Amino acid sequence: MKIYDDKHIKNVAFVGANKSGKTTLAETMLFEAGLVKRRGSVENKNTVSDYHEIEQERETSIFATPLHTEWRNYKINIIDTPGLDDFIGEIASTMRVADSIVTVVNAQHGVEVGTEIIWNYVDRFSKPTLFVINQIDNPNADFDESFKSIVDLVGNNAIKIQYPLVIDGAQCIIDVLKMKLYKFGPEGGKPEKLEIPADQLDLANKLHNELVEKAAENDEDLMELYFDKGELNEDEMREGIKKGMLNHELFPVFCISALNDMGSGRLMGFIDNVAPSAADLKPEQSVEGASIECKVDAPTSLFIFKTLYEPNLGQISFFKVKSGEVKQNDKLENSRNEEIEILNQLYIMDGKNREPVEKLSAGDIGATLKLKYTETNDTLRTKDSNITIKPIQYPDPRIRKCVNAVDKNDEEKLNEALKRIHSQDPTVTIQYSTELKQQILSCQGELHLATINWMLQKIYGIKAEFEQPRIAYRETIQRSATTSYKHKKQSGGSGQFGEVHLKIEPWFEGMPEPEGFNIRGKEEIDLEWGGKLVFYNCIVGGVIDTRYLPSVLKGCLEVMEEGPLTGSYARDIRVMVFDGKMHSVDSNDISFKIAAAHAFKAAFLQAKPKLLEPINELTVKVPEELMGNVMTDLQSRRSIILGMDSDGRYQTIKAKTPLAEMYRYSTTLRSITQGRGSFSTKFSNFELVPNNVQDELIKKEK
């Protein structure tokens, strides 16, 4: 295969709503370039991109799939992404290595929910972006409304490069950059290039002039040139458009029919000639703060942006060459663990098809097999080059489930499968909670969860059950209480004896020292689960020997590890041990630990015990017209609304919501907003549980 330099490699991500035609467009571009002899279709389950069994079964993309095509001495690396935000992790990985974004819009629907959600992510990265209005030949297509919806999304910097029309039953596209009309036959393919008809000249010239002005705005030299001669030639316009895209201030809009192969060749030409390459972008900053130059003669660095497991191949690691070049059998160092990896094989991947190559240069995307020490987000580099590429920041999980194998003999097998799924998709997280005594799986939504379950069953042969996780409550007290307990046991020989008198109080930061006690020692313990235990030695006259006090403390801590109300962790308590008795023969550590535990538990139950529940900070983004329904639902979940902000056509609601009320919120929000709402959540603090809820929880525990 031909080796391309950094200026002739274009990396584009196809994003957009589900069913907008991204996979079909990728297939058509491969066909146009002659890399496939026959175009597959999603319905026939034979596209290059959607080759996984689950994608073919559901007729939708679930994985981001790298492909490539070659067009007029340029190499275009395409990454076809899912259109559902449950698989936002695949999109996040793709954004990290794409140089330009192609946002595909269905001409029948305009900008849809999925496009809006994904655009919020694209906009955060400020990647050069162009829009493609697809399915222009569909009877229900409405190009003008679709373009208007793009303007509503990105503002007036959306600019038409093309618009469609039908002449004598033939689908045509007028290109206002080249000022040509493309006329397509019924089978699509290569169009007939014609002059723009007289009845379209005024509109075409108007759009052309708007494009010239937009192109000139992005460069002072071009602006002066435009003022001098009142026009820019095609090359000058391309230069201005590219600069506008690089500034994330100009969004060209094309129109195509991917299914019927109309306009894809022109789109590829624009990607070749105008869309920025990796070398055009600003140099990336490494973790160490140095610039990573996209140059062949720089030290080699690769960024692993995706890991995939295939039954016959094992682990496939997809990477982008950030600098230098990589050759077959190169030895590179992993910056995370300093292990040396040998890249025995290099490939260009097109779906499941792989083409061996001897080397890849800066800016290119490739794959290798069976790396031993390397995962997604790792950097492979020339040894001692001190380059670490900044990792992908994945979105936080939105739903949590307790997961177990139906057959308990499969538990170990389940754990291994989940580790592999996490390696392939870092937005899936697995954690065993010793507090809840449950294995918690977190992911992006119900559809994401259904996909994980499908993989467990079909790929790993494991039946799993998913349940609502327990809630990590905390227990504390609201007033002081004083108790004592005598532990006495005699069963022949040495017995057990220990008597402890103590007082407990609620603890808070900055509170004064306890009054009425002769404080001889103080120990502050930061509890692993949050909060504190403050322990005071107030023993007078040696009624309890000092050597037994650590056992008294241990007895208190053991009760706090399994609180008296619901078995949850207790926190924020101070204990004053002020009296007791011991026996010269029968007293020992175990006796005082038992006595302290009983005394502490009795005092806890007398001290107006209270449950604390975890509260999450919830941010919900919804269309303005649906805000009322979302607010009503939040209030039914015991939420406290913190504030609301406008964000274009959206409203952002910030609230504090108990974690116990967040179960299945993802599904509810999707239903209320017809999929147009999105949310993020993170732990905030613990707060008192309402009395009726506490009574129910204690009753359930008993």
C-alpha positions as CSV (number, residue, x, y, z in Angstrom):
1,M,0.0,0.0,0.0
2,K,1.2,3.5,-0.7
3,I,2.6,5.5,2.2
4,Y,1.1,8.9,2.5
5,D,2.7,12.0,4.1
6,D,0.9,13.9,6.9
7,K,-0.6,16.5,4.5
8,H,-2.3,13.8,2.4
9,I,-3.9,11.9,5.3
10,K,-7.3,13.1,6.4
11,N,-9.0,11.6,9.5
12,V,-12.7,12.1,9.6
13,A,-15.4,10.9,12.0
14,F,-18.9,10.3,10.8
15,V,-21.4,11.4,13.5
16,G,-25.1,12.0,13.6
17,A,-28.4,10.7,14.8
18,N,-29.3,7.0,14.5
19,K,-30.5,6.1,11.0
20,S,-29.1,9.3,9.5
21,G,-27.1,7.2,7.0
22,K,-23.5,7.3,8.3
23,T,-22.8,3.7,7.6
24,T,-24.3,3.9,4.1
25,L,-22.2,7.0,3.3
26,A,-19.1,5.2,4.4
27,E,-19.9,2.2,2.3
28,T,-20.6,4.4,-0.7
29,M,-17.3,6.3,-0.3
30,L,-15.4,2.9,-0.3
31,F,-17.3,1.9,-3.4
32,E,-16.7,5.2,-5.2
33,A,-12.9,4.8,-4.5
34,G,-13.0,1.2,-5.9
35,L,-12.0,-0.4,-2.5
36,V,-15.2,-2.5,-2.6
37,K,-16.6,-3.9,-5.8
38,R,-20.2,-4.1,-4.5
39,R,-22.0,-1.8,-2.1
40,G,-23.4,-3.5,0.9
41,S,-26.5,-2.3,2.9
42,V,-27.5,-2.2,6.5
43,E,-30.7,-4.1,5.6
44,N,-28.7,-6.9,3.9
45,K,-26.3,-7.0,6.8
46,N,-23.2,-6.9,4.6
47,T,-21.6,-3.4,5.0
48,V,-17.9,-3.1,5.7
49,S,-18.6,-1.1,8.8
50,D,-21.4,-2.8,10.8
51,Y,-20.0,-6.3,10.7
52,H,-20.5,-7.3,14.3
53,E,-23.3,-9.8,14.9
54,I,-25.2,-7.5,17.3
55,E,-25.0,-4.6,14.9
56,Q,-26.4,-6.7,12.1
57,E,-29.1,-8.1,14.4
58,R,-30.2,-4.7,15.5
59,E,-29.4,-2.9,12.2
60,T,-27.6,-0.1,14.0
61,S,-24.0,0.9,14.7
62,I,-22.9,0.1,18.2
63,F,-19.1,0.2,17.8
64,A,-16.9,3.0,16.3
65,T,-15.4,1.3,13.2
66,P,-12.3,2.5,11.5
67,L,-12.2,2.3,7.7
68,H,-10.2,4.0,4.9
69,T,-10.5,5.1,1.4
70,E,-8.1,6.6,-1.2
71,W,-9.2,9.4,-3.4
72,R,-7.1,11.5,-5.8
73,N,-3.7,10.8,-4.0
74,Y,-5.2,11.4,-0.6
75,K,-5.9,8.8,2.1
76,I,-9.1,9.4,4.0
77,N,-9.4,7.5,7.3
78,I,-13.1,7.2,8.2
79,I,-14.4,6.3,11.6
80,D,-18.1,5.4,11.5
81,T,-19.7,6.0,14.9
82,P,-22.9,5.0,16.6
83,G,-25.8,7.4,16.6
84,L,-27.2,6.6,20.1
85,D,-25.8,8.4,23.1
86,D,-25.8,5.2,25.1
87,F,-22.6,4.5,23.2
88,I,-21.1,8.0,23.8
89,G,-17.8,6.3,24.8
90,E,-17.3,5.1,21.2
91,I,-17.8,8.7,20.1
92,A,-15.5,10.1,22.8
93,S,-12.7,7.8,21.6
94,T,-13.3,8.8,18.0
95,M,-13.2,12.6,18.8
96,R,-9.8,12.2,20.3
97,V,-8.2,11.1,17.0
98,A,-10.4,12.6,14.3
99,D,-9.1,15.8,12.6
100,S,-12.5,16.8,11.1
101,I,-16.1,15.8,11.9
102,V,-18.7,15.0,9.3
103,T,-22.1,15.4,10.9
104,V,-24.8,13.5,8.8
105,V,-28.3,14.9,8.9
106,N,-31.4,13.0,7.5
107,A,-33.1,15.4,5.1
108,Q,-36.5,14.0,6.2
109,H,-36.1,15.0,9.8
110,G,-33.4,17.7,10.0
111,V,-31.3,17.9,13.2
112,E,-32.6,15.2,15.4
113,V,-32.2,14.4,19.1
114,G,-29.1,12.3,18.6
115,T,-27.5,15.0,16.5
116,E,-28.2,17.6,19.2
117,I,-26.7,15.4,22.0
118,I,-23.7,14.5,19.9
119,W,-23.2,18.1,18.8
120,N,-22.8,19.2,22.4
121,Y,-19.9,16.8,22.6
122,V,-18.4,17.9,19.3
123,D,-18.7,21.5,20.2
124,R,-16.7,20.8,23.4
125,F,-13.8,19.6,21.4
126,S,-14.0,22.5,18.9
127,K,-13.1,20.2,16.0
128,P,-13.4,21.3,12.4
129,T,-16.9,20.3,11.3
130,L,-18.9,20.0,8.2
131,F,-22.5,19.0,7.7
132,V,-24.0,16.6,5.2
133,I,-27.7,16.6,4.5
134,N,-28.4,13.0,3.4
135,Q,-31.3,11.4,1.5
136,I,-32.1,14.5,-0.6
137,D,-33.9,12.3,-3.2
138,N,-36.4,10.9,-0.6
139,P,-39.9,12.1,-1.4
140,N,-40.2,13.4,2.2
141,A,-36.9,15.3,2.1
142,D,-36.9,19.0,3.0
143,F,-33.5,20.5,2.4
144,D,-34.4,24.0,3.4
145,E,-35.9,22.9,6.7
146,S,-33.0,20.7,7.4
147,F,-30.5,23.5,6.7
148,K,-32.6,25.8,9.0
149,S,-32.3,23.2,11.8
150,I,-28.5,23.2,11.4
151,V,-28.5,27.0,11.7
152,D,-30.6,26.7,14.8
153,L,-28.0,24.3,16.2
154,V,-24.7,26.0,15.3
155,G,-25.7,29.6,14.4
156,N,-25.3,31.6,11.2
157,N,-21.8,30.3,10.6
158,A,-23.4,27.3,8.8
159,I,-22.9,28.0,5.1
160,K,-24.3,26.2,2.1
161,I,-21.8,24.8,-0.3
162,Q,-24.5,23.0,-2.2
163,Y,-28.3,22.8,-2.5
164,P,-30.4,20.2,-4.4
165,L,-33.0,20.5,-7.0
166,V,-34.8,18.2,-9.5
167,I,-34.7,19.0,-13.2
168,D,-36.9,17.0,-15.6
169,G,-37.2,14.2,-13.1
170,A,-33.4,14.0,-12.6
171,Q,-31.8,14.7,-9.2
172,C,-29.3,17.5,-9.4
173,I,-27.0,19.4,-7.0
174,I,-25.8,23.0,-7.5
175,D,-22.4,23.6,-6.0
176,V,-21.8,27.3,-5.2
177,L,-18.1,26.9,-4.5
178,K,-17.4,25.5,-8.0
179,M,-20.4,27.2,-9.5
180,K,-21.4,24.0,-11.4
181,L,-24.5,21.9,-11.6
182,Y,-24.1,18.1,-11.1
183,K,-26.8,16.0,-12.8
184,F,-27.2,12.4,-11.7
185,G,-28.6,9.4,-13.5
186,P,-31.1,7.0,-11.8
187,E,-28.2,4.9,-10.6
188,G,-26.2,7.8,-9.3
189,G,-22.4,7.5,-9.6
190,K,-20.4,10.0,-11.7
191,P,-22.6,13.0,-12.5
192,E,-22.8,15.1,-15.6
193,K,-21.2,18.5,-15.0
194,L,-23.3,21.3,-16.5
195,E,-23.6,25.1,-16.3
196,I,-26.1,26.4,-13.7
197,P,-29.5,27.0,-15.3
198,A,-30.5,30.7,-15.9
199,D,-33.5,30.4,-13.4
200,Q,-31.0,29.4,-10.7
201,L,-28.2,31.8,-11.3
202,D,-29.5,34.6,-9.0
203,L,-29.8,32.2,-6.1
204,A,-26.5,30.5,-6.9
205,N,-24.6,33.8,-7.1
206,K,-26.2,35.1,-3.9
207,L,-25.0,31.9,-2.1
208,H,-21.6,32.1,-3.7
209,N,-21.1,35.7,-2.5
210,E,-22.2,34.7,1.0
211,L,-19.6,31.9,0.8
212,V,-16.9,34.3,-0.4
213,E,-17.6,36.7,2.4
214,K,-17.5,33.9,5.0
215,A,-14.3,32.6,3.6
216,A,-12.7,36.1,3.6
217,E,-13.7,36.7,7.3
218,N,-11.3,34.1,8.5
219,D,-8.0,35.7,7.3
220,E,-6.9,39.3,7.1
221,D,-4.9,38.8,3.9
222,L,-8.0,37.2,2.2
223,M,-10.2,40.1,3.5
224,E,-7.9,42.7,1.9
225,L,-7.8,40.7,-1.3
226,Y,-11.6,40.5,-1.3
227,F,-11.9,44.3,-0.8
228,D,-9.4,44.9,-3.6
229,K,-10.9,42.8,-6.3
230,G,-14.4,42.0,-4.9
231,E,-14.0,38.3,-5.4
232,L,-11.9,35.3,-4.4
233,N,-10.9,32.5,-6.7
234,E,-11.6,28.9,-5.8
235,D,-8.2,28.2,-4.2
236,E,-8.5,31.4,-2.1
237,M,-12.0,30.4,-1.0
238,R,-10.7,26.9,0.0
239,E,-8.0,28.5,2.1
240,G,-10.5,30.7,3.9
241,I,-13.0,27.9,4.4
242,K,-10.2,25.7,5.9
243,K,-9.2,28.5,8.3
244,G,-12.8,29.0,9.3
245,M,-13.2,25.3,10.0
246,L,-9.9,25.3,12.0
247,N,-11.3,28.2,14.1
248,H,-14.6,26.2,14.6
249,E,-16.3,29.3,13.2
250,L,-17.4,28.0,9.7
251,F,-19.5,24.9,9.1
252,P,-19.9,24.0,5.4
253,V,-23.1,22.2,4.4
254,F,-23.3,19.6,1.6
255,C,-26.1,17.5,0.2
256,I,-26.0,13.9,-0.9
257,S,-27.9,10.7,-1.4
258,A,-25.6,8.1,0.1
259,L,-28.0,5.3,-0.7
260,N,-28.1,6.2,-4.4
261,D,-24.5,7.4,-4.7
262,M,-25.2,11.0,-5.4
263,G,-22.6,13.6,-4.3
264,S,-20.2,11.4,-2.4
265,G,-17.4,11.9,-4.9
266,R,-17.7,15.7,-4.5
267,L,-17.7,15.3,-0.7
268,M,-14.5,13.2,-0.8
269,G,-12.9,15.9,-3.0
270,F,-13.7,18.5,-0.4
271,I,-12.4,16.4,2.4
272,D,-9.2,16.0,0.3
273,N,-8.7,19.6,-0.7
274,V,-10.2,21.6,2.2
275,A,-10.8,19.6,5.4
276,P,-7.9,20.0,7.8
277,S,-5.3,17.2,8.3
278,A,-3.6,16.4,11.6
279,A,-0.7,18.5,10.5
280,D,-3.0,21.5,10.1
281,L,-4.2,21.4,13.7
282,K,-2.5,23.1,16.6
283,P,0.3,20.8,18.1
284,E,-1.1,18.8,20.9
285,Q,0.3,19.3,24.4
286,S,1.7,16.2,26.2
287,V,1.0,15.5,29.9
288,E,4.6,16.7,30.5
289,G,3.7,20.1,28.8
290,A,5.7,19.7,25.6
291,S,4.3,20.1,22.1
292,I,3.8,17.0,20.1
293,E,4.6,17.9,16.5
294,C,2.8,15.9,13.8
295,K,6.0,15.4,11.8
296,V,7.7,12.3,10.4
297,D,11.1,13.3,11.7
298,A,9.9,13.7,15.3
299,P,10.2,11.0,18.0
300,T,7.6,8.3,17.5
301,S,4.5,8.4,19.7
302,L,1.3,6.4,19.2
303,F,-2.0,6.9,21.1
304,I,-4.2,3.8,21.7
305,F,-7.7,5.1,21.3
306,K,-9.6,1.8,21.0
307,T,-9.3,-1.8,22.0
308,L,-11.4,-4.6,20.5
309,Y,-11.5,-8.3,21.1
310,E,-12.2,-10.6,18.2
311,P,-12.8,-14.3,18.7
312,N,-10.2,-15.4,16.1
313,L,-7.7,-12.6,16.5
314,G,-7.7,-11.8,20.2
315,Q,-6.9,-8.2,21.3
316,I,-6.8,-5.6,18.5
317,S,-5.3,-2.2,19.5
318,F,-6.2,0.8,17.3
319,F,-3.8,3.7,17.4
320,K,-3.1,7.1,15.8
321,V,0.5,8.0,15.0
322,K,0.8,11.3,16.8
323,S,4.4,11.9,15.8
324,G,7.3,10.2,13.9
325,E,6.6,6.9,12.1
326,V,6.1,3.3,13.2
327,K,7.5,0.3,11.4
328,Q,6.8,-3.4,11.6
329,N,8.7,-5.0,14.5
330,D,9.4,-1.6,16.2
331,K,10.0,-1.8,19.9
332,L,8.2,1.0,21.8
333,E,7.8,1.9,25.4
334,N,4.5,2.2,27.2
335,S,4.6,5.5,29.1
336,R,2.3,4.2,31.8
337,N,4.2,1.2,32.9
338,E,7.5,1.5,31.0
339,E,7.0,-2.0,29.5
340,I,8.4,-2.6,26.0
341,E,5.9,-3.6,23.3
342,I,7.0,-5.2,20.0
343,L,4.6,-4.3,17.2
344,N,5.0,-7.5,15.2
345,Q,2.2,-6.6,12.8
346,L,0.8,-3.4,11.5
347,Y,-2.6,-3.1,9.8
348,I,-5.0,-0.8,8.1
349,M,-8.4,-2.0,9.3
350,D,-11.6,-1.8,7.2
351,G,-14.2,-3.3,9.5
352,K,-13.1,-6.9,10.0
353,N,-10.8,-6.8,7.0
354,R,-7.2,-6.0,7.6
355,E,-4.5,-5.0,5.2
356,P,-0.8,-5.5,6.4
357,V,1.5,-2.5,6.0
358,E,5.2,-2.1,6.7
359,K,5.0,1.3,8.3
360,L,2.6,4.2,9.2
361,S,3.5,7.9,9.4
362,A,2.5,10.8,11.6
363,G,-1.2,11.6,11.4
364,D,-2.2,8.1,10.2
365,I,-4.5,5.5,11.9
366,G,-3.7,1.8,12.1
367,A,-3.9,-1.2,14.3
368,T,-1.8,-4.0,15.8
369,L,-2.5,-7.3,17.5
370,K,-1.9,-8.9,20.9
371,L,-0.1,-6.2,22.8
372,K,0.8,-7.6,26.2
373,Y,0.9,-4.5,28.5
374,T,-1.2,-1.9,26.7
375,E,-4.8,-0.7,27.1
376,T,-7.0,2.1,25.7
377,N,-5.6,5.5,26.6
378,D,-2.0,4.4,26.7
379,T,0.9,6.0,24.9
380,L,3.6,4.0,23.1
381,R,6.7,6.0,22.4
382,T,10.3,5.9,21.5
383,K,12.1,4.8,24.6
384,D,13.2,7.7,26.9
385,S,11.4,10.3,24.7
386,N,9.3,11.5,27.7
387,I,6.0,11.8,25.7
388,T,2.7,10.9,27.4
389,I,-0.4,11.8,25.4
390,K,-3.3,13.2,27.4
391,P,-6.0,10.5,28.0
392,I,-9.5,10.5,26.7
393,Q,-11.9,11.9,29.4
394,Y,-14.9,9.5,29.3
395,P,-18.3,10.6,30.5
396,D,-19.4,9.5,33.9
397,P,-21.8,6.5,34.1
398,R,-25.5,7.3,34.3
399,I,-27.0,4.0,35.6
400,R,-25.8,1.4,38.1
401,K,-26.8,-2.2,38.5
402,C,-25.9,-5.0,40.8
403,V,-24.8,-7.9,38.6
404,N,-24.5,-11.6,39.4
405,A,-24.1,-14.8,37.4
406,V,-27.4,-16.9,37.4
407,D,-25.2,-20.0,37.8
408,K,-23.0,-19.3,40.8
409,N,-20.3,-21.5,39.2
410,D,-20.0,-18.8,36.5
411,E,-19.0,-16.0,38.9
412,E,-15.3,-16.1,38.1
413,K,-16.0,-16.4,34.4
414,L,-18.4,-13.4,34.7
415,N,-15.7,-11.3,36.3
416,E,-13.2,-12.0,33.5
417,A,-15.8,-11.2,30.9
418,L,-16.7,-7.9,32.5
419,K,-13.0,-7.0,32.7
420,R,-12.7,-7.6,29.0
421,I,-15.8,-5.6,28.3
422,H,-14.4,-2.7,30.3
423,S,-11.2,-2.9,28.5
424,Q,-13.1,-2.6,25.2
425,D,-15.5,0.1,26.5
426,P,-14.1,2.2,29.4
427,T,-17.5,3.7,30.0
428,V,-18.5,0.4,31.5
429,T,-17.1,0.2,35.0
430,I,-17.1,-2.7,37.4
431,Q,-16.5,-2.5,41.1
432,Y,-17.1,-4.8,44.0
433,S,-18.5,-2.9,47.0
434,T,-17.5,-4.4,50.3
435,E,-19.9,-2.0,52.0
436,L,-22.9,-3.2,49.9
437,K,-21.5,-6.7,49.4
438,Q,-22.5,-6.4,45.7
439,Q,-20.7,-6.2,42.4
440,I,-21.8,-2.9,40.8
441,L,-21.8,-2.4,37.0
442,S,-22.1,1.2,35.8
443,C,-22.8,2.2,32.2
444,Q,-24.5,4.9,30.1
445,G,-28.2,3.7,29.8
446,E,-30.6,0.9,29.5
447,L,-29.7,0.2,25.8
448,H,-26.0,0.1,26.8
449,L,-26.9,-2.4,29.5
450,A,-28.9,-4.5,27.1
451,T,-25.8,-4.6,24.8
452,I,-23.6,-5.7,27.7
453,N,-26.0,-8.5,28.5
454,W,-26.1,-9.6,24.9
455,M,-22.3,-9.8,24.8
456,L,-22.3,-11.8,28.1
457,Q,-24.8,-14.3,26.7
458,K,-23.7,-14.6,23.0
459,I,-20.0,-14.1,23.2
460,Y,-19.0,-15.3,26.7
461,G,-21.9,-17.8,27.2
462,I,-22.9,-16.4,30.6
463,K,-26.4,-15.7,31.9
464,A,-26.3,-12.7,34.2
465,E,-29.0,-11.1,36.4
466,F,-29.1,-7.3,36.9
467,E,-30.8,-5.8,40.0
468,Q,-31.2,-2.5,41.7
469,P,-28.1,-1.9,43.8
470,R,-28.4,-1.3,47.5
471,I,-27.9,2.3,48.7
472,A,-24.8,3.1,50.8
473,Y,-26.6,4.8,53.7
474,R,-24.8,6.2,56.7
475,E,-25.8,6.2,60.4
476,T,-25.2,8.9,62.9
477,I,-26.7,10.4,66.2
478,Q,-28.5,13.6,67.0
479,R,-28.0,13.9,70.8
480,S,-25.8,12.7,73.6
481,A,-26.3,9.4,75.6
482,T,-24.5,7.8,78.5
483,T,-24.4,4.0,79.1
484,S,-22.4,1.3,80.7
485,Y,-22.0,-2.4,80.2
486,K,-20.4,-5.2,82.2
487,H,-19.1,-8.2,80.4
488,K,-18.6,-11.2,82.7
489,K,-18.0,-14.8,81.6
490,Q,-16.9,-17.7,83.7
491,S,-16.4,-21.2,82.3
492,G,-13.6,-22.8,84.3
493,G,-10.1,-21.5,84.5
494,S,-9.6,-17.8,83.6
495,G,-12.8,-16.0,82.9
496,Q,-13.6,-12.7,81.1
497,F,-14.4,-9.5,82.8
498,G,-14.6,-5.9,81.7
499,E,-16.9,-3.0,82.5
500,V,-17.0,0.2,80.4
501,H,-18.9,3.5,81.1
502,L,-19.0,5.9,78.2
503,K,-20.8,8.9,76.7
504,I,-21.3,9.5,73.0
505,E,-22.2,12.8,71.2
506,P,-22.7,14.0,67.7
507,W,-19.4,15.3,66.3
508,F,-18.9,18.3,64.0
509,E,-15.9,20.2,62.8
510,G,-14.8,23.0,65.2
511,M,-16.9,21.9,68.2
512,P,-15.5,22.7,71.6
513,E,-13.9,20.0,73.8
514,P,-16.3,18.1,76.1
515,E,-16.9,19.6,79.5
516,G,-17.0,17.9,82.8
517,F,-14.3,15.3,81.9
518,N,-10.7,15.0,82.9
519,I,-9.3,14.4,79.4
520,R,-6.1,12.4,79.5
521,G,-5.9,11.5,75.8
522,K,-7.6,12.1,72.5
523,E,-7.5,10.3,69.2
524,E,-9.1,11.5,65.9
525,I,-9.8,8.7,63.4
526,D,-10.7,9.6,59.8
527,L,-13.0,6.8,58.8
528,E,-12.5,5.0,55.5
529,W,-16.2,5.6,54.6
530,G,-16.1,9.3,55.4
531,G,-16.7,11.3,58.6
532,K,-14.8,10.9,61.9
533,L,-14.7,9.0,65.2
534,V,-13.1,11.2,68.0
535,F,-12.1,9.0,71.0
536,Y,-11.3,10.5,74.5
537,N,-9.6,8.8,77.3
538,C,-11.2,10.3,80.4
539,I,-10.3,7.5,82.9
540,V,-9.4,8.7,86.4
541,G,-7.7,6.7,89.1
542,G,-6.7,3.8,86.8
543,V,-10.1,2.0,87.0
544,I,-9.3,0.7,83.5
545,D,-5.7,0.1,82.7
546,T,-4.4,2.1,79.7
547,R,-3.4,-1.0,77.9
548,Y,-7.1,-1.9,77.5
549,L,-8.2,1.4,75.9
550,P,-7.2,0.3,72.3
551,S,-9.6,-2.6,72.7
552,V,-12.3,-0.3,73.9
553,L,-11.7,1.8,70.8
554,K,-11.8,-1.3,68.6
555,G,-15.1,-2.3,70.1
556,C,-16.6,1.1,69.2
557,L,-15.2,0.9,65.7
558,E,-16.7,-2.6,65.1
559,V,-20.2,-1.3,65.9
560,M,-19.6,1.7,63.6
561,E,-18.6,-0.7,60.7
562,E,-22.1,-2.2,61.0
563,G,-24.4,0.4,62.4
564,P,-27.3,-0.6,64.8
565,L,-30.1,0.7,62.6
566,T,-29.6,-0.9,59.1
567,G,-26.0,-2.3,59.2
568,S,-24.7,0.7,57.4
569,Y,-21.5,2.5,58.3
570,A,-21.8,5.0,61.2
571,R,-19.9,8.3,61.3
572,D,-19.3,11.7,63.0
573,I,-19.5,10.6,66.6
574,R,-17.2,11.3,69.6
575,V,-16.8,8.9,72.5
576,M,-15.7,9.8,76.1
577,V,-14.7,6.7,78.1
578,F,-14.8,7.9,81.7
579,D,-15.3,5.0,84.1
580,G,-15.2,1.2,84.4
581,K,-13.9,-1.8,86.3
582,M,-11.4,-4.5,85.7
583,H,-10.4,-7.8,87.4
584,S,-6.8,-8.6,88.2
585,V,-7.1,-12.1,86.7
586,D,-10.1,-12.2,84.3
587,S,-9.7,-8.9,82.5
588,N,-8.2,-9.0,79.0
589,D,-8.5,-7.2,75.6
590,I,-11.4,-9.3,74.3
591,S,-13.4,-8.6,77.5
592,F,-13.1,-4.8,77.1
593,K,-13.7,-4.9,73.4
594,I,-17.0,-6.8,73.9
595,A,-18.0,-4.5,76.8
596,A,-17.3,-1.4,74.8
597,A,-19.2,-2.7,71.8
598,H,-22.3,-3.4,73.9
599,A,-22.1,0.0,75.7
600,F,-21.6,1.9,72.4
601,K,-24.5,0.2,70.7
602,A,-26.8,0.9,73.6
603,A,-25.8,4.5,73.7
604,F,-26.2,4.8,70.0
605,L,-29.8,3.6,70.1
606,Q,-30.6,6.1,72.9
607,A,-28.9,9.1,71.1
608,K,-31.8,9.7,68.6
609,P,-30.1,7.7,65.8
610,K,-30.6,8.9,62.3
611,L,-29.9,7.6,58.8
612,L,-28.0,9.7,56.2
613,E,-28.5,9.1,52.5
614,P,-26.2,9.9,49.6
615,I,-27.3,13.0,47.6
616,N,-26.2,13.4,44.0
617,E,-25.7,16.7,42.2
618,L,-27.9,16.3,39.1
619,T,-27.6,18.4,35.9
620,V,-30.4,17.9,33.3
621,K,-30.4,19.5,29.9
622,V,-33.8,19.6,28.2
623,P,-35.6,21.5,25.5
624,E,-37.4,24.6,27.0
625,E,-40.9,23.4,26.1
626,L,-40.4,20.1,28.0
627,M,-38.9,21.7,31.2
628,G,-42.2,21.6,33.1
629,N,-42.6,17.8,32.8
630,V,-39.0,17.3,33.8
631,M,-39.4,19.6,36.9
632,T,-42.5,17.7,38.0
633,D,-40.7,14.4,37.8
634,L,-37.7,15.8,39.7
635,Q,-39.9,17.0,42.5
636,S,-41.5,13.6,42.8
637,R,-38.0,12.3,43.4
638,R,-37.5,14.5,46.4
639,S,-35.2,16.8,44.5
640,I,-34.2,20.2,45.6
641,I,-33.9,22.5,42.6
642,L,-30.8,24.7,42.8
643,G,-31.2,26.7,39.7
644,M,-31.9,27.0,36.0
645,D,-29.9,28.4,33.1
646,S,-30.7,29.1,29.4
647,D,-28.5,27.4,26.8
648,G,-29.8,28.3,23.4
649,R,-33.0,26.3,22.8
650,Y,-32.3,24.3,26.0
651,Q,-32.7,24.8,29.7
652,T,-30.2,23.4,32.1
653,I,-31.6,22.4,35.5
654,K,-29.4,21.8,38.5
655,A,-30.8,19.9,41.4
656,K,-29.8,17.8,44.4
657,T,-31.5,14.4,44.3
658,P,-31.2,11.4,46.7
659,L,-29.4,8.5,45.0
660,A,-32.2,6.2,46.1
661,E,-34.6,8.2,43.8
662,M,-32.3,8.0,40.8
663,Y,-33.0,4.4,39.8
664,R,-34.2,4.2,36.2
665,Y,-34.0,8.0,35.8
666,S,-32.2,7.5,32.4
667,T,-35.3,5.6,31.1
668,T,-37.8,8.1,32.6
669,L,-36.0,11.1,31.2
670,R,-35.8,9.6,27.7
671,S,-39.5,8.9,27.9
672,I,-40.5,12.3,29.1
673,T,-38.4,14.2,26.5
674,Q,-38.7,11.8,23.6
675,G,-35.0,11.2,23.9
676,R,-34.1,14.9,23.7
677,G,-32.9,15.3,27.3
678,S,-29.5,14.4,28.7
679,F,-28.2,14.4,32.2
680,S,-25.0,14.0,34.3
681,T,-24.7,13.2,37.9
682,K,-22.1,13.1,40.6
683,F,-22.0,12.5,44.4
684,S,-22.5,15.6,46.5
685,N,-22.9,14.8,50.1
686,F,-24.9,12.9,52.8
687,E,-28.1,14.3,54.2
688,L,-30.7,13.2,56.8
689,V,-33.3,10.8,55.5
690,P,-37.0,11.8,56.1
691,N,-38.6,10.1,59.0
692,N,-41.1,8.1,57.0
693,V,-38.3,6.9,54.7
694,Q,-36.1,5.9,57.6
695,D,-38.9,4.0,59.3
696,E,-39.5,2.0,56.1
697,L,-35.8,1.2,55.7
698,I,-35.4,0.0,59.3
699,K,-38.6,-2.1,59.0
700,K,-37.2,-3.6,55.8
701,E,-33.9,-4.3,57.4
702,K,-35.5,-6.1,60.3
